[in-house]
Amino acid sequence: MLRRRVIICGFEPFGIHVENISAQVAESMDKMHIADCEVEAQILTVDKLGSLSIAERLRNGDRFAGIILMGLAENADAPRIEVLARDLLDFKIADNSGRQPKSQPITGDGDLSTSSNAEHWPYKSLHLAPDISKDAGAFLCNELYYRTLQAIDDATPCI
């Protein structure tokens, strides 16, 4: 029986970071079975190709039971569940390819919200109770989130 897949993405290190916790978490979950789903981890490059990776897979016919996109928020006090992808690129540092857009829209079509209703999840009962956030920043994790939400053509949950 073909299992449904959930994809979980993390990023390679960038800037001053020699490790990226998002990649470590994603890799630790690779090939796990949760209910009737198999988890597939993908570590993304910190550049435009990485931000387009999941959107390209969706456009090429890959389907997932759910999509979990993770990033590293350097100054966050707690994990955050992002519910909004902003139509903005404003890199404080260059990505790993040297790209550093400033105050530039991704498409000009406006912000995109997740279809996942995270506010109703029992997230406060988790060990590291995350915050619900509407600010995914303006670096690669926001760009990935935006491009992925834009490419979803069905009710696939993506957070």
MARDRENTI-329244 format. One line per 10 residues: for each residue z, y, x of C-alpha. Coordinates in Angstrom, 3 decimals. Each point is the difference from the previous one (the first is absolute). Layout:
Z:Y:X | ...
END
This chain:
0.000:0.000:0.000 | -0.971:3.394:1.351 | 3.040:2.227:0.262 | 0.007:3.640:-0.961 | 0.481:2.301:2.972 | 2.244:2.969:0.563 | -0.969:2.093:2.991 | 2.654:1.834:1.974 | -1.131:2.502:2.608 | 1.725:1.607:2.928
-1.228:2.192:2.817 | -0.245:-0.422:3.744 | 2.130:2.350:2.174 | -1.040:3.648:0.253 | 1.117:3.203:1.697 | 3.222:-0.527:1.960 | 0.796:-3.293:-1.762 | -0.378:-3.195:2.028 | 0.690:-2.059:-3.146 | -0.624:0.554:-3.680
2.494:-1.525:-2.424 | -2.690:-0.200:-2.706 | -2.008:-2.462:2.115 | 3.100:-2.045:0.766 | 0.928:-0.309:-3.688 | -3.573:-0.847:-1.014 | -0.318:-2.657:2.718 | 3.346:-1.537:-1.004 | -1.343:-0.572:-3.520 | -3.423:-1.399:0.918
-0.773:-3.278:-1.787 | 3.211:0.087:-2.082 | -0.271:-1.409:-3.487 | 1.531:2.093:-2.764 | -0.325:-1.442:-3.506 | -3.680:-0.984:-0.252 | -1.139:2.413:2.706 | -0.599:-0.319:3.710 | 0.752:3.044:2.135 | -2.683:1.155:2.408
1.053:2.468:2.678 | -2.444:2.447:1.524 | 0.870:2.337:2.850 | -2.104:3.138:-0.148 | -1.200:2.267:2.743 | 1.329:3.558:-0.046 | -3.369:1.678:-0.463 | -2.592:0.612:-2.697 | -1.210:-3.626:0.090 | 3.563:-1.162:-0.670
0.324:2.396:-2.947 | -3.219:-1.381:-1.511 | 0.740:-3.677:0.658 | 1.480:-1.097:-3.338 | -2.368:2.181:-2.048 | -2.933:-1.656:1.799 | 1.384:-3.461:-0.732 | 0.313:0.912:-3.696 | -3.537:1.390:-0.092 | -1.238:-3.212:1.668
1.507:-2.134:-2.762 | 3.449:-0.968:1.291 | 2.523:-0.174:-2.829 | 3.760:-0.012:0.284 | 2.862:-0.639:-2.409 | 1.716:2.973:1.635 | -0.352:2.372:2.931 | 2.979:1.203:2.051 | -0.732:2.741:2.522 | 2.701:0.843:2.528
0.339:2.770:2.509 | 2.528:1.549:2.317 | 1.768:3.149:-1.226 | 1.589:1.288:3.202 | 2.612:2.254:-1.566 | 0.897:-1.978:-3.120 | 3.668:-0.897:-0.503 | -0.875:-2.935:-2.276 | -3.098:-2.013:-0.862 | -2.228:1.753:-2.521
-2.202:-1.292:-2.777 | -2.923:2.372:-0.237 | -1.475:0.486:-3.465 | -2.532:2.728:0.830 | -2.831:0.199:2.518 | -0.863:3.589:0.778 | -3.576:1.177:0.427 | 0.886:1.526:3.352 | -0.380:-0.661:3.699 | 2.180:2.181:2.197
0.799:-1.920:3.175 | 2.859:1.354:2.127 | -1.211:-2.277:2.818 | -3.346:-1.621:0.709 | -0.626:-3.511:-1.259 | -0.692:-2.736:2.545 | -3.694:0.984:0.160 | 0.824:3.661:0.712 | -0.828:1.233:-3.527 | 2.274:2.803:-1.248
-1.157:1.639:-3.233 | 1.957:3.043:-1.169 | 0.469:1.022:-3.666 | -3.057:-1.944:-1.122 | -0.498:-1.855:-3.308 | -0.851:-3.696:0.139 | -2.486:0.300:-2.892 | 0.792:3.220:-1.852 | 0.572:-2.014:-3.194 | 3.779:0.506:-0.135
3.063:-2.179:0.505 | 0.156:-3.624:-1.202 | 3.000:-1.765:-1.544 | 0.812:-3.671:0.239 | -0.322:-2.095:-3.146 | 3.211:-1.806:1.014 | 2.954:1.365:-1.915 | 2.446:-0.044:2.920 | 2.575:2.080:-1.845 | 0.738:-3.053:-2.187
0.476:-2.428:2.891 | 3.568:-1.048:0.933 | -0.464:1.723:3.371 | 3.508:1.479:0.121 | 1.463:-3.509:0.207 | -1.869:-0.797:3.230 | 1.914:-0.204:3.280 | -1.560:3.220:1.326 | -0.411:1.790:-3.323 | -3.297:1.883:0.337
-0.783:3.419:-1.384 | -2.896:0.621:-2.379 | -2.222:2.601:1.646 | -3.061:2.042:-0.902 | -0.679:1.037:3.590 | -1.770:-2.607:2.125 | -0.560:2.704:2.595 | -3.437:1.038:1.181 | -0.623:-2.523:2.792 | -1.593:-3.456:0.020
2.303:-1.782:-2.479 | -0.819:2.632:-2.640 | -3.716:-0.223:0.825 | 0.112:-3.819:-0.297 | 1.875:0.222:-3.307 | -2.447:2.552:-1.408 | -3.124:-1.879:1.050 | 1.410:-3.303:-1.317 | 0.997:1.454:-3.394 | -3.429:1.596:-0.251
-1.704:-3.365:0.601 | 2.010:-2.045:-2.514 | -2.192:-0.625:-3.031 | 2.408:-2.117:-2.003 | 3.728:-0.154:-0.718 | 0.983:-1.294:3.456 | 3.514:1.252:0.762 | 0.056:2.021:3.210 | 3.018:1.663:1.539
END
